Amino acid sequence: MPLHHAVLALLTQRPSHGYELKARFEDAIGPQWGGLNIGHLYQILERLVRDGYVSRTQVTQADRPDKNLYTLTEAGRTELDSWATTAWVRVGGFRDELFLKLFGAVALGPQALTALIESQRQTYLSELAGLARQRRAHAAEPLVAVLIDAAIAHTKADLGLLDSAAQHLTPLAEAHGVPAPEVSQPHRPGGRDTAIGDAEGARPESA
């Protein structure tokens, strides 16, 4: 329940109401995670109250409807401490639509495979350029910067995967009997794309 625990982490600072928690989460995590749906957040808060990790009190407001204020309980702090200090273990495998697209392109033959790989390569390069801009814009926000650095590293790994896909899947696609068009040369160290160099140059500066 990662979002449940993120809400507990926000409540360690002070009691808060729902829309305040939403705004603070989005400010703390930054643009790479995306927005937090307020309906989903209230479902999370209901669950946390039911589990005894959060208490809820109603605050009367003179000029607007009453609001609920949520406070971290001792049980909630214990739960957060247990979750936040143990390693994360991947349990769902590696699921990415790209692998299904590769599966489909191989079935269509080498021309489709090459078209997919080259299109995907340009998409990743564009993503890297955008991430580099985000990294510069959020250089003063350590938590946001770390998440953007993770996105940069992940995208670079995905870019490298395309070279592996071309190498290993082209013979399989050729088994469908259509000659493979020439594949453009993959990027190599020393001749890297501008977007990658831009992203690499946007690493966090030492404190």
Secondary structure, DSSP 8 states (H G I E B T S, - for coil): -HHHHHHHHHHTT--B-HHHHHHHHHHHH-TTT----HHHHHHHHHHHHHTTSEEEEEE--SSS--EEEEEE-HHHHHHHHHHHTS-----S----HHHHHHHHHHHH-HHHHHHHHHHHHHHHHHHHHHHHHHHHHTTT-HHHHHHHHHHHHHHHHHHHHHHHHHHHHHHHHHTTS-----------TTS--HHHHHHHTT-----
